[in-house]
Amino acid sequence: MVERQHGEVRLLIRGIAKGVATPEIAALFAPFGGDPERIALPRDRRTRRRKGIAYVFVPSIHAARAAIEALNETMLQDKQITLEIAAERPPKKPRRFGPPPGAGAGPRPPRRF
């Protein structure tokens, strides 16, 4: 996972065609300071297919607004893309492994060989 640096804004791009690769998105966002190393094209966990969205980090809110103004509702590989500032994700809850609290069966009996 990529950590956000101070002042950066994460943009959500919807409507990404299946054939669009990271270098194409990097070239699209280069005039706005988009970092080519920080572009994500998420995939569905089960099918491993692309979801049709992308995330790009830009250095400031001003660059984000300029990118939205210039690129929102434009065509990329014959599909219209829309841009918006990505919503903040809530922090992940720590995962617990094993039975829930209070559901244990007590200590294990000794093994017999």
Phi and psi in degrees as a GROMACS rama.xvg file:
@    title "Ramachandran Plot"
@    xaxis  label "Phi"
@    yaxis  label "Psi"
@TYPE xy
-95.4751  128.252  VAL-2
-83.8452  142.194  GLU-3
-79.3352  135.423  ARG-4
-93.3724  160.782  GLN-5
-56.1628  128.505  HIS-6
86.9024  -11.8691  GLY-7
-74.0707  153.748  GLU-8
-126.86  136.592  VAL-9
-99.3677  125.521  ARG-10
-101.466  143.167  LEU-11
-105.898  126.584  LEU-12
-112.938  122.49  ILE-13
-106.918  154.306  ARG-14
86.7758  24.4207  GLY-15
-73.1073  127.483  ILE-16
-68.6914  156.66  ALA-17
-60.9515  -33.5669  LYS-18
-85.6911  -0.193437  GLY-19
-75.6626  131.253  VAL-20
-108.828  165.601  ALA-21
-55.1045  -43.2792  THR-22
-59.331  -33.4705  PRO-23
-67.0589  -41.4973  GLU-24
-68.4303  -38.9197  ILE-25
-60.4564  -42.9614  ALA-26
-65.5069  -36.2637  ALA-27
-65.3553  -36.9403  LEU-28
-99.6305  -1.00076  PHE-29
-57.0168  -41.5421  ALA-30
-64.0629  -16.5688  PRO-31
-105.594  9.18732  PHE-32
83.7835  16.1385  GLY-33
-63.6921  131.263  GLY-34
-84.1987  116.526  ASP-35
-62.9585  -20.9885  PRO-36
-80.1847  -9.61518  GLU-37
-123.033  46.9803  ARG-38
-113.419  132.942  ILE-39
-121.823  132.311  ALA-40
-116.736  88.1887  LEU-41
-63.3563  150.495  PRO-42
-118.613  153.315  ARG-43
-67.5799  134.423  ASP-44
-64.4094  -37.3039  ARG-45
-81.4499  -49.8579  ARG-46
-91.3197  -16.6912  THR-47
65.9665  13.3317  ARG-48
-84.6467  152.009  ARG-49
-66.4093  146.251  ARG-50
-83.6258  -9.91429  LYS-51
86.8812  15.2932  GLY-52
-129.001  165.217  ILE-53
-146.351  154.586  ALA-54
-119.853  136.343  TYR-55
-134.523  135.603  VAL-56
-93.7911  132.307  PHE-57
-119.85  155.986  VAL-58
-70.8932  -21.0816  PRO-59
-153.938  167.712  SER-60
-65.3884  -31.9223  ILE-61
-66.6077  -42.4343  HIS-62
-65.486  -37.3205  ALA-63
-64.0521  -46.0989  ALA-64
-64.5232  -39.0338  ARG-65
-64.6596  -40.8126  ALA-66
-65.1859  -42.9072  ALA-67
-62.4237  -45.2487  ILE-68
-63.0606  -39.6556  GLU-69
-81.5927  -34.9142  ALA-70
-110.375  -13.2574  LEU-71
-62.8887  133.78  ASN-72
62.1219  32.5007  GLU-73
-99.5149  170.053  THR-74
-99.1003  137.273  MET-75
-136.437  113.973  LEU-76
50.8867  52.2624  GLN-77
64.438  17.4362  ASP-78
-126.853  140.371  LYS-79
-79.2864  129.911  GLN-80
-104.834  149.41  ILE-81
-124.674  145.135  THR-82
-120.617  146.203  LEU-83
-155.717  160.762  GLU-84
-73.327  127.47  ILE-85
-69.0703  142.445  ALA-86
-70.9945  150.451  ALA-87
-68.8169  135.817  GLU-88
-88.2439  139.045  ARG-89
-68.8086  151.239  PRO-90
-61.7279  145.639  PRO-91
-70.2353  141.922  LYS-92
-79.476  143.428  LYS-93
-64.2251  138.305  PRO-94
-86.0569  139.682  ARG-95
-105.802  136.204  ARG-96
-110.307  142.202  PHE-97
100.322  -174.281  GLY-98
-70.5765  154.976  PRO-99
-64.6004  158.287  PRO-100
-56.5099  136.19  PRO-101
86.5365  -6.75979  GLY-102
-98.5907  2.40304  ALA-103
-69.2522  155.85  GLY-104
-94.9127  10.3222  ALA-105
92.358  -169.292  GLY-106
-67.8629  151.097  PRO-107
-74.9111  143.484  ARG-108
-72.4947  156.107  PRO-109
-63.5474  148.751  PRO-110
-76.9707  144.792  ARG-111
-112.758  134.852  ARG-112
